[in-house]
Amino acid sequence: MKSVITCILYLTILIPVFAQPTSEALRLEAIENISNGKYGEAIELLNRYISANPQKSEGFYLRGTCFEKRGEYEKAFYDYRSALKLDPDNSVYKTNLFRTTEEFHKLLYNTIAGYKREIAIDPSKAKNYLEVGKSYKKLGDWKTAEVWYDDYRRREEASADEILRYTEILAKNKHISKGEPILKRYTQKYPDDHRLWSRYGYFTMWLGKKKTARIAFENALELRPYFKEAMDGYDMVRGKGYVYTVNDTTIRYNYGLPSPKRYKQYPIDRYYRKLKKNPGNIESRYLLIDELVKNNRYDEADKQLNILSETQSDYSKFRMVEAEVMDKQNNYYENKISTLERKLSFNPNNRKTVLDLGKYYSYREQYAKAIKLYNDYLLNYYSDHEVRYQKVRLLSQAGSLGAARDDMEIALNQAPYNKNYQLLYGQLLVWLDEDLNVAEKNLNYVLKSDPGNIDALITLANLNFQKNDLASAELYVDKGFKIDPINNDLMQLERSIELQKNINEESKIYSLLEQAREYTFKKQCNEAIDYYKMYFEEPAADPYLKKELAEAYLCDNNYDAAIKIYDELIIKYPDDYDLAKQLAKIYYWSGDSLAALYQFQKLAAENPDDAETKLYLGDAYMKVGDYKNARNVYEELLAISPSSHIIQTRMRWLGGAGLNGYSAASFPTHFSIIPDGNYFGDNLDFTYTTQGVKLELGVTSFLSLSGSGYFGFVSSEQTRLNLNIIR
């Protein structure tokens, strides 16, 4: 037995010793492979190294180098960016990221140009619009990405994945009102996709539809219980930041239990004061956690860890402290629960034990146990509204808001003037987004007796926010900040109010834009023009979208107005190639062939690889009668795309025009068939008749070949002669 223990101890000591060299060996072997040009093998090793050392920048830097050497600039870009995030002052990382970003963006712009060429040849393929939109998204050009995604969605029903990308773009552009009905339809189409439900939850929450958002997050979490995005949203929509801060006067008397031993509080108070003055003091926060743990105040220690996790979660010290706190907390709570359960087994109706055990169950998030405990007690003591109140708090924390409301109504009937009950009842109604007038009445009762009640102020601010009464919501937020200037819930609410202001304004403006687009789509041109004009009267209107107003004028055949708009846009956006090309097209469509030719000549010189521009250039040459240059342009395009039906058709239109001599490709330059017939007769029975045809083929612009053939007869009373003539 002794030897077994010795062996285990020996292994325990050796494992940590050998763990680090293994990780280091991966790094060194990867560097050797990089120096030998074995980038694929190096990437495999670095994948393992990064998994073991995600906080070290060198792994990302080395892997980014491998990707860059292999020409995989997108992957290199993301790895260099990760490395720089971990080591922001590293000049080598900055240089490499800048260089790779340039290459990555070049690839994206080339991709965009390629797909635009495909669109020029065949505008009906939806996938090409999607790829352009995705490229602009990667470039961070969110507005342009949205335009291309819209073009894609007009041509094809998007997949769930593409809708998630699309709504990310809409969120960046603050087009929340536009995205909400789209997500609603897709959650109905794909009811088992937890990602869509979660995204729908955020969009409805941003629009102030808290009840709908809560249901959406619940659906997401039912499909994927620990989906972090949905969990975060669910906490936000329920106001989790202050669910647990209900003022409870029974705490003052320790729920009726004997007063516990008091611990020295001075260090804790001192650290709290330091952090109030300087919330970024990380060392003081660690010291505060240590003091809280010493005094078994684990609930507060948890909150401090949550604050640290925002900036420190990648550091080993944080992970070590977190693990230590969790371990001590679990042991402490389990011991308390075990002791109280034994005590309760001797006296199941002991009110003090029931309250204390329920409290520790809630600390362990064993809500079902705590609620059952309270229910069993209330079967015998139905009128004990304080125990019922604790049950309601747990139901709220567990997310059972409807059941919590029902029990809170019972408690409030039993003690109608209890301010804590009025507060929690008001909060529940706000979280459920129902009976808001009743909620407001109860919350005002609380403020009447306690004007500085921060929870009542926050809840009233939320209530008015949900009603979209942003002025009243701001009033309550301001009152709250006077009491608690660094309250996180108030800060979050303040940001939400500002966002909602933008959304309200954007929603109003966007409705004008959507109506204008709808009229344009239906070819109701004058109505579209009127709505576009109303849209552009708004200060927040996007001036770039004036090109859509120009399209509405085109719909009304008002070419001059469209040209004027594009002239103004090009002055404002002189480097926008697409605007210049559209202006050239409008000149062409309006019949101003010379102006169109001039514009397309400039565009072709600027971007000689643009097939659509070249096609229009050839058409413009043909319109002004310059058939030689038209033919040259079409022949260039035909060399690139020999099977193009569009270009072959134009070559047939040209015929022999623009040729100086004979060309087999264009023979015949023209073709004609001329029927011919003659008849003569007199009163002496003499008759002459012929029928035939004349054929003419063009060889060049000045030379043609022709031939003719006839048959007939000459006759008199005595004889008949048949005629056959070829020449």
C-alpha positions in Angstrom: 0.0 0.0 0.0 2.8 2.3 0.9 4.5 1.8 -2.5 1.2 2.5 -4.3 0.9 5.8 -2.5 4.5 6.7 -3.3 3.9 5.9 -7.0 0.8 8.2 -7.1 2.7 11.0 -5.4 5.6 10.6 -7.8 3.3 10.8 -10.8 1.5 13.8 -9.3 4.8 15.6 -9.0 6.0 14.6 -12.5 2.8 15.5 -14.5 3.1 19.3 -14.0 6.8 19.1 -14.7 6.4 17.5 -18.1 3.2 19.4 -19.2 5.0 22.7 -20.0 7.9 21.2 -22.0 5.3 19.4 -24.2 3.6 22.6 -25.0 7.0 24.3 -25.6 8.0 21.4 -27.8 5.0 22.0 -30.0 6.1 25.7 -30.5 9.7 24.8 -31.2 8.8 22.1 -33.7 6.4 24.5 -35.4 9.1 27.1 -35.8 11.5 24.5 -37.3 8.8 23.5 -39.8 8.2 27.1 -40.7 11.9 27.6 -41.4 11.8 24.5 -43.7 8.7 25.8 -45.5 6.5 23.0 -44.1 3.6 25.4 -43.4 0.9 22.7 -43.3 2.7 20.7 -40.7 3.4 23.8 -38.7 -0.3 24.8 -38.7 -1.3 21.4 -37.3 1.2 21.8 -34.4 0.2 25.4 -33.8 -3.5 24.5 -33.6 -2.6 22.2 -30.6 -0.3 24.9 -29.1 -3.0 27.6 -29.3 -5.6 25.2 -27.7 -3.2 24.8 -24.8 -2.1 28.4 -24.6 -5.0 30.6 -25.9 -3.7 33.6 -23.9 -0.3 33.7 -25.6 0.0 35.9 -28.7 3.0 34.1 -30.3 0.8 31.1 -31.3 -1.6 33.2 -33.3 1.3 35.2 -34.8 3.2 32.1 -36.0 0.1 30.5 -37.4 -0.8 33.8 -39.1 2.7 33.7 -40.7 2.0 30.2 -42.1 -1.3 31.2 -43.5 0.2 34.3 -45.1 3.0 32.2 -46.7 0.4 29.9 -48.1 -1.6 32.9 -49.6 -4.5 32.3 -47.2 -4.7 36.0 -46.4 -8.2 35.9 -44.7 -7.0 33.4 -42.1 -3.7 35.3 -41.7 -5.6 38.5 -41.1 -7.7 37.0 -38.3 -4.7 35.4 -36.6 -2.6 38.5 -36.7 -5.5 40.5 -35.3 -5.9 38.0 -32.4 -2.1 38.2 -31.7 -2.3 42.0 -31.6 -5.3 42.0 -29.3 -3.3 39.9 -26.8 -0.1 42.1 -27.3 -1.3 45.5 -28.4 2.1 47.2 -28.3 3.9 44.7 -30.5 5.2 46.7 -33.6 5.9 43.5 -35.6 2.3 42.3 -35.2 1.0 45.7 -36.2 3.2 45.7 -39.4 2.2 42.2 -40.4 -1.5 42.9 -39.7 -1.3 46.1 -41.9 0.4 44.2 -44.7 -2.0 41.3 -44.6 -5.0 43.6 -44.4 -4.0 45.2 -47.6 -3.6 41.9 -49.3 -6.9 40.5 -47.9 -8.8 43.6 -49.0 -7.2 43.4 -52.5 -8.6 39.8 -52.8 -12.0 41.0 -51.6 -12.1 43.8 -54.1 -11.0 41.4 -56.9 -13.7 39.0 -55.8 -16.3 41.8 -55.9 -15.1 42.9 -59.4 -15.3 39.3 -60.6 -18.8 38.7 -59.4 -19.9 42.1 -60.8 -18.7 40.9 -64.2 -20.8 37.8 -63.9 -23.8 39.9 -63.0 -23.3 42.1 -66.1 -23.4 39.0 -68.2 -26.3 37.3 -66.4 -28.1 39.6 -63.9 -30.5 36.8 -62.8 -28.1 34.7 -60.7 -28.8 35.4 -57.1 -25.6 33.8 -55.8 -23.4 36.5 -57.4 -25.2 39.3 -55.5 -24.8 37.3 -52.3 -21.0 36.8 -52.8 -20.6 40.6 -53.4 -22.6 41.3 -50.2 -20.5 38.9 -48.2 -17.3 40.5 -49.5 -18.4 44.0 -48.5 -19.4 42.6 -45.1 -15.8 41.3 -44.6 -14.5 44.7 -45.6 -16.7 46.3 -42.9 -18.6 48.3 -45.5 -21.9 47.6 -43.8 -24.1 49.9 -45.8 -23.0 48.6 -49.2 -23.2 45.0 -47.9 -26.9 45.6 -46.9 -27.7 46.9 -50.5 -26.2 43.8 -52.1 -27.9 41.5 -49.6 -31.2 43.2 -50.4 -30.5 42.6 -54.1 -29.8 38.9 -53.4 -32.9 38.5 -51.3 -35.1 39.9 -54.1 -33.9 37.1 -56.3 -33.8 34.1 -54.0 -35.2 32.9 -50.6 -32.2 33.1 -48.3 -31.1 30.3 -46.0 -31.2 30.6 -42.2 -27.4 31.0 -42.2 -27.6 33.9 -44.7 -30.4 35.6 -42.7 -28.2 35.5 -39.6 -25.4 37.2 -41.6 -27.9 39.7 -43.0 -29.4 40.6 -39.6 -25.8 41.1 -38.3 -25.4 43.7 -41.0 -28.8 45.3 -40.2 -27.8 45.5 -36.5 -24.6 47.3 -37.5 -26.6 49.7 -39.6 -29.2 50.1 -36.8 -31.9 49.0 -39.1 -33.6 47.0 -36.4 -37.2 47.7 -37.6 -36.3 46.3 -41.0 -34.8 43.1 -39.5 -37.6 42.2 -36.9 -40.3 41.1 -39.4 -37.8 39.1 -41.4 -36.6 37.2 -38.3 -40.2 36.6 -37.2 -41.0 35.0 -40.6 -37.8 32.8 -40.4 -38.5 31.6 -36.9 -41.8 30.4 -38.2 -40.1 28.8 -41.2 -37.3 27.2 -39.2 -38.9 26.7 -35.7 -36.0 24.4 -34.5 -33.2 26.8 -35.2 -32.1 28.2 -31.8 -29.9 30.8 -33.5 -32.8 32.5 -35.3 -34.9 32.5 -32.1 -32.0 34.1 -30.2 -31.4 36.8 -32.9 -35.2 37.5 -33.0 -35.1 37.9 -29.2 -32.4 40.7 -29.5 -34.2 42.5 -32.3 -37.5 42.6 -30.4 -35.8 43.5 -27.2 -34.1 46.5 -28.9 -37.5 47.5 -30.2 -38.9 47.5 -26.7 -41.0 44.4 -27.2 -39.8 42.8 -24.0 -42.5 40.1 -23.7 -41.9 38.9 -27.3 -38.2 38.9 -26.7 -38.5 36.9 -23.5 -40.5 34.2 -25.3 -38.0 34.1 -28.2 -35.0 33.6 -25.8 -36.9 30.9 -23.9 -37.6 29.1 -27.2 -33.9 29.4 -28.1 -32.8 28.0 -24.7 -35.4 25.2 -24.9 -33.7 24.1 -28.1 -30.2 24.7 -26.9 -30.1 25.0 -23.1 -26.7 26.6 -22.6 -26.5 28.8 -25.8 -24.6 31.7 -24.3 -25.9 34.4 -26.7 -29.5 33.5 -25.8 -28.6 33.2 -22.0 -27.2 36.7 -22.1 -30.2 38.1 -23.9 -32.6 36.3 -21.6 -30.8 37.9 -18.5 -31.0 41.3 -20.1 -34.7 41.1 -21.1 -35.6 40.0 -17.6 -33.5 42.8 -16.0 -31.4 40.3 -14.3 -29.0 43.0 -13.2 -31.5 44.0 -10.5 -33.8 41.0 -10.1 -31.9 40.1 -7.0 -31.8 43.5 -5.4 -35.3 43.6 -4.0 -35.3 45.5 -0.7 -36.2 43.0 2.0 -36.8 44.2 5.5 -36.8 40.7 6.9 -33.0 40.5 6.1 -32.6 43.1 8.8 -33.7 40.5 11.3 -32.0 37.6 9.5 -35.3 36.1 8.5 -36.2 35.6 12.2 -33.1 33.5 12.9 -30.7 34.1 15.7 -28.2 36.8 14.8 -25.0 35.3 13.4 -21.6 36.0 14.7 -20.4 39.4 13.4 -17.1 39.5 11.5 -14.8 42.4 11.2 -16.1 44.5 8.3 -13.5 47.2 8.1 -11.4 45.7 5.3 -14.4 45.0 3.2 -15.8 48.5 3.6 -12.4 50.0 2.8 -12.1 48.0 -0.5 -15.7 48.9 -1.5 -14.9 52.6 -0.9 -11.7 52.3 -3.0 -13.6 50.6 -5.9 -16.4 53.2 -5.8 -13.7 55.9 -6.4 -11.8 53.7 -8.9 -13.8 50.8 -10.4 -10.8 49.8 -12.6 -8.6 49.0 -9.5 -8.1 45.3 -10.2 -5.9 44.6 -7.3 -8.4 46.1 -4.8 -11.1 43.9 -6.3 -9.0 40.8 -5.8 -8.4 41.8 -2.2 -12.1 42.5 -1.7 -12.9 39.0 -3.0 -10.4 37.5 -0.6 -12.1 39.3 2.4 -15.6 38.4 1.3 -14.6 34.7 1.1 -13.0 34.9 4.6 -16.4 36.1 5.8 -18.4 33.6 3.9 -20.1 36.3 1.8 -20.0 34.3 -1.4 -22.9 35.9 -3.1 -21.0 39.2 -3.1 -17.8 37.4 -4.1 -19.6 36.0 -7.2 -20.6 39.5 -8.2 -17.1 40.8 -8.0 -15.8 37.8 -10.0 -18.4 38.6 -12.7 -17.0 42.2 -12.9 -13.4 40.9 -13.2 -14.4 38.4 -15.8 -15.0 41.2 -18.3 -11.3 42.0 -18.5 -9.4 39.2 -16.7 -11.0 36.0 -17.8 -8.0 35.0 -20.0 -5.5 35.4 -17.1 -4.4 32.5 -15.0 -4.7 34.4 -11.8 -8.4 35.0 -12.4 -9.0 31.4 -13.3 -7.2 30.3 -10.2 -9.1 32.7 -7.9 -12.4 31.8 -9.5 -11.8 28.0 -9.0 -10.8 28.6 -5.4 -13.8 30.7 -4.6 -16.2 28.2 -6.3 -14.6 25.3 -4.4 -14.9 27.1 -1.0 -18.4 28.3 -1.8 -19.6 24.9 -2.8 -18.2 23.3 0.4 -19.7 26.0 2.6 -23.1 25.9 1.0 -23.3 22.1 1.0 -22.3 22.0 4.7 -25.0 24.6 5.6 -27.6 22.8 3.5 -26.7 19.4 5.1 -26.9 20.9 8.6 -30.3 22.6 8.0 -31.8 19.5 6.3 -31.0 17.4 9.4 -32.5 20.1 11.6 -35.6 20.3 9.4 -36.1 16.5 9.6 -36.8 16.8 13.3 -39.2 19.8 12.9 -40.5 20.1 9.3 -42.6 23.2 10.2 -39.8 25.2 11.8 -40.2 28.6 10.1 -36.7 29.8 10.7 -35.1 26.6 9.4 -37.4 26.7 6.3 -36.4 30.3 5.5 -32.7 29.7 6.0 -32.6 26.4 4.1 -34.5 28.0 1.2 -32.0 30.8 1.1 -29.0 28.4 0.8 -30.9 26.3 -1.8 -31.2 29.5 -3.9 -27.5 30.2 -3.5 -26.9 26.8 -5.1 -29.6 27.6 -7.8 -31.6 24.6 -6.5 -34.8 26.6 -7.1 -37.0 23.5 -7.5 -36.0 22.3 -4.0 -36.4 25.7 -2.4 -39.9 26.2 -4.0 -41.0 22.7 -3.0 -39.8 23.5 0.6 -41.8 26.7 0.7 -44.9 25.1 -0.9 -44.9 22.3 1.7 -44.7 24.9 4.5 -47.4 27.0 3.0 -49.8 24.1 2.8 -50.0 24.3 6.6 -49.4 28.0 7.0 -51.2 29.6 4.0 -51.3 33.1 5.5 -47.5 33.4 6.1 -47.0 36.0 3.5 -43.3 36.5 4.3 -42.5 32.9 3.4 -44.7 33.3 0.3 -42.7 36.5 -0.6 -39.4 34.5 -0.4 -41.0 31.9 -2.7 -41.9 34.6 -5.2 -38.4 35.9 -5.2 -37.1 32.4 -6.1 -39.8 31.9 -8.8 -38.6 35.2 -10.3 -35.0 34.1 -10.3 -36.0 30.7 -11.8 -37.8 32.6 -14.6 -41.3 31.5 -13.7 -42.6 35.0 -13.8 -46.3 34.1 -14.3 -46.4 31.8 -11.2 -44.4 34.5 -9.3 -47.0 37.1 -10.2 -49.9 34.9 -9.0 -48.3 34.2 -5.6 -47.3 37.8 -5.2 -51.0 38.8 -5.6 -51.9 36.5 -2.7 -49.1 38.0 -0.5 -50.2 41.5 -1.5 -53.8 40.8 -0.6 -52.6 39.6 2.8 -50.4 42.6 3.4 -51.6 45.4 0.9 -49.3 48.2 2.3 -46.0 46.3 2.4 -43.6 48.3 0.3 -41.4 45.4 -0.6 -44.4 43.5 -1.9 -45.6 46.4 -3.9 -42.1 46.8 -5.4 -41.7 43.2 -6.4 -45.3 43.0 -7.8 -44.6 46.1 -9.9 -41.4 44.6 -11.1 -43.0 41.3 -12.1 -45.7 43.1 -14.1 -43.0 45.1 -15.9 -40.9 42.0 -16.7 -44.1 40.3 -18.0 -45.0 43.5 -19.9 -48.6 43.4 -18.7 -50.9 45.6 -16.6 -48.3 48.4 -16.8 -50.8 50.9 -15.3 -51.2 48.6 -12.2 -47.4 48.2 -12.0 -46.9 52.0 -12.2 -49.4 52.5 -9.4 -47.6 50.1 -7.1 -44.2 51.5 -7.9 -45.3 55.0 -7.2 -46.6 53.9 -3.8 -43.1 52.7 -3.0 -41.5 56.0 -4.1 -44.0 58.0 -2.1 -42.7 56.5 1.1 -39.1 55.9 -0.1 -38.1 58.4 -2.9 -34.6 57.1 -3.1 -35.6 53.5 -3.8 -33.2 52.7 -6.6 -35.0 49.5 -7.7 -38.4 51.3 -8.0 -36.7 54.1 -10.1 -35.1 51.5 -12.4 -38.3 49.6 -12.8 -40.3 52.8 -13.6 -37.6 53.8 -16.1 -38.0 50.3 -17.8 -41.8 50.6 -17.7 -41.7 53.9 -19.5 -39.1 52.6 -21.9 -41.4 49.7 -22.8 -44.2 52.2 -23.4 -41.7 54.0 -25.7 -42.2 57.1 -23.4 -38.5 57.9 -23.6 -38.7 61.3 -22.0 -40.2 59.8 -18.8 -37.8 56.9 -18.8 -34.9 59.4 -19.0 -36.4 61.3 -16.0 -36.3 58.2 -13.8 -32.8 57.3 -15.0 -31.5 60.8 -14.0 -33.1 60.4 -10.6 -31.5 57.0 -10.2 -28.0 58.4 -11.1 -28.3 61.0 -8.4 -28.6 58.1 -5.9 -26.2 55.6 -7.5 -23.9 57.3 -10.1 -22.2 54.0 -11.2 -25.2 51.7 -11.3 -24.7 49.3 -14.2 -28.4 48.8 -14.8 -28.9 52.5 -15.1 -26.0 52.7 -17.5 -27.4 49.9 -19.6 -30.8 51.5 -19.6 -29.3 54.9 -20.6 -27.6 53.2 -23.6 -30.9 51.4 -24.5 -32.8 54.7 -24.4 -30.3 56.4 -26.7 -30.4 53.4 -29.1 -34.2 53.4 -29.0 -34.3 57.1 -29.9 -32.2 56.3 -32.9 -34.4 53.3 -33.7 -37.6 55.4 -33.5 -36.1 58.0 -35.8 -34.7 55.4 -38.1 -38.0 53.5 -38.1 -39.9 56.6 -39.1 -37.4 57.4 -41.8 -37.1 53.8 -43.0 -40.9 53.5 -43.4 -40.8 56.4 -45.9 -38.0 54.7 -47.7 -39.7 51.3 -47.8 -42.9 52.9 -49.1 -41.0 54.6 -51.8 -39.3 51.3 -52.8 -42.6 49.6 -52.8 -44.1 52.1 -55.2 -41.0 51.9 -57.5 -41.4 48.1 -57.6 -45.1 48.5 -58.5 -44.1 51.0 -61.2 -46.2 53.7 -59.5 -43.5 56.2 -60.4 -45.0 59.5 -59.2 -45.9 58.1 -55.8 -42.4 56.7 -55.4 -40.9 60.1 -56.2 -43.1 61.9 -53.7 -42.0 59.4 -50.9 -38.4 59.6 -51.8 -38.6 63.4 -51.6 -40.1 63.1 -48.1 -37.4 60.7 -47.1 -34.6 63.0 -48.2 -36.1 65.9 -46.3 -35.2 64.0 -43.1 -31.7 65.0 -41.7 -30.7 61.4 -41.1 -31.5 60.3 -44.6 -28.6 58.6 -46.5 -27.7 60.9 -49.4 -26.1 58.0 -51.3 -29.6 56.5 -51.7 -30.5 59.5 -53.9 -29.6 57.1 -56.7 -32.9 55.3 -55.9 -34.7 58.5 -56.4 -33.0 58.7 -59.8 -34.3 55.2 -60.6 -37.8 56.4 -59.8 -37.3 59.3 -62.2 -36.2 56.8 -64.8 -39.4 54.8 -64.1 -41.2 58.1 -65.1 -39.0 58.5 -68.2 -37.6 61.7 -66.7 -34.0 61.3 -67.8 -33.0 64.9 -67.2 -33.9 64.7 -63.5 -32.1 61.3 -63.1 -29.0 62.7 -64.8 -29.0 65.8 -62.5 -29.1 63.6 -59.4 -26.2 61.4 -60.6 -24.1 64.5 -61.5 -24.6 65.7 -57.9 -23.7 62.3 -56.5 -20.6 62.0 -58.5 -19.4 65.3 -57.2 -19.9 64.0 -53.7 -18.5 60.5 -54.4 -15.9 61.2 -57.2 -14.3 57.7 -56.8 -17.5 55.7 -57.1 -17.1 53.7 -60.3 -20.7 52.3 -60.1 -22.3 55.7 -60.0 -20.3 56.9 -63.0 -21.3 53.7 -64.9 -25.0 54.2 -64.1 -24.8 57.8 -65.3 -23.4 56.6 -68.6 -26.2 54.1 -69.0 -28.8 56.8 -68.4 -27.2 58.9 -71.2 -27.4 55.9 -73.4 -31.0 55.1 -72.5 -32.1 58.7 -73.0 -30.8 58.7 -76.6 -27.8 61.0 -75.9 -25.4 58.7 -77.7 -22.4 61.0 -77.9 -22.5 61.8 -74.1 -22.9 58.0 -73.4 -20.0 57.2 -75.7 -17.7 59.8 -73.9 -18.7 58.4 -70.5 -18.1 54.7 -71.5 -14.8 55.6 -73.1 -13.6 57.0 -69.8 -15.0 54.1 -67.8 -13.4 51.5 -70.1 -10.0 53.3 -69.8 -10.4 53.3 -66.0 -11.4 49.6 -65.7 -10.6 47.7 -68.9 -11.7 44.4 -67.3 -15.3 45.4 -66.9 -17.2 43.4 -69.5 -20.5 45.3 -69.0 -18.9 48.7 -69.6 -17.2 47.3 -72.8 -20.5 45.9 -74.0 -22.2 49.3 -73.6 -19.2 51.0 -75.2 -19.6 48.8 -78.3 -23.4 49.6 -78.3 -22.6 53.3 -78.1 -20.2 53.1 -81.0 -22.8 51.3 -83.1 -25.5 53.9 -82.2 -23.3 56.8 -83.4 -22.5 54.8 -86.6 -18.8 54.0 -85.8 -19.2 50.4 -86.8 -15.5 49.8 -87.1 -14.8 50.5 -83.4 -18.0 48.8 -82.4 -16.8 45.6 -84.2 -13.4 45.9 -82.5 -15.0 46.1 -79.0 -17.3 43.1 -79.8 -14.5 41.0 -81.1 -12.5 41.7 -77.9 -15.4 40.5 -75.8 -16.0 37.5 -78.1 -12.4 36.4 -77.6 -13.0 36.4 -73.8 -16.4 34.7 -74.0 -16.8 32.9 -77.4 -20.1 31.4 -76.5 -21.8 34.6 -75.4 -25.2 34.8 -77.1 -25.4 38.6 -76.4 -22.2 39.3 -78.3 -22.9 36.9 -81.1 -26.3 38.7 -81.6 -24.6 42.1 -81.8 -22.1 40.8 -84.4 -25.0 39.6 -86.5 -26.6 43.1 -86.2 -23.4 44.6 -87.6 -23.2 42.3 -90.6 -20.4 43.6 -92.8 -20.5 47.1 -91.4 -17.1 48.3 -90.2 -15.2 45.9 -92.4 -12.6 47.1 -94.9 -12.3 43.9 -96.9 -13.5 40.3 -97.1 -14.0 38.4 -93.8 -15.2 34.8 -93.7 -16.6 35.4 -90.3 -19.0 38.0 -91.6 -19.9 36.5 -95.0 -22.3 37.3 -96.3 -22.4 40.9 -95.4 -26.0 41.1 -96.7 -28.4 38.7 -98.4 -31.4 39.3 -100.6 -33.9 37.2 -102.7 -35.9 39.1 -105.4 -38.8 37.2 -107.1 -39.5 38.2 -110.8 -42.2 37.4 -113.4 -43.3 38.6 -116.9 -46.4 38.0 -119.0 -47.5 39.2 -122.4 -50.4 38.3 -124.7 -52.1 39.8 -127.8 -55.3 39.3 -129.9 -53.3 37.1 -132.4 -52.9 34.4 -129.7 -49.2 35.3 -129.1 -48.1 34.7 -125.5 -44.9 35.3 -123.6 -44.4 34.4 -119.9 -41.5 33.9 -117.5 -41.2 33.3 -113.7 -37.9 33.4 -111.7 -35.9 34.7 -108.8 -32.8 36.8 -108.3 -30.3 36.1 -105.4 -27.7 38.6 -104.1 -24.9 37.9 -101.5 -22.7 40.7 -100.1 -18.9 39.9 -100.1 -17.6 43.3 -98.8 -19.2 46.7 -98.3 -18.6 47.5 -102.0 -18.8 44.1 -103.7 -21.6 41.6 -104.1 -22.3 38.4 -106.1 -25.7 37.8 -107.7 -27.4 35.2 -109.8 -30.9 34.6 -111.3 -32.9 31.8 -112.9 -36.1 31.9 -114.9 -38.4 29.4 -116.7 -41.5 30.1 -119.0 -42.6 29.8 -122.6 -43.4 31.6 -125.9 -46.4 30.3 -127.9 -48.6 31.1 -130.9 -51.7 29.5 -132.4 -49.5 27.0 -134.3 -46.5 26.3 -131.9 -45.1 26.5 -128.3 -41.4 27.0 -127.2 -40.3 26.5 -123.5 -37.8 28.9 -122.0 -35.1 28.2 -119.3 -32.7 31.0 -118.5 -29.8 31.1 -115.9 -27.4 34.0 -115.5 
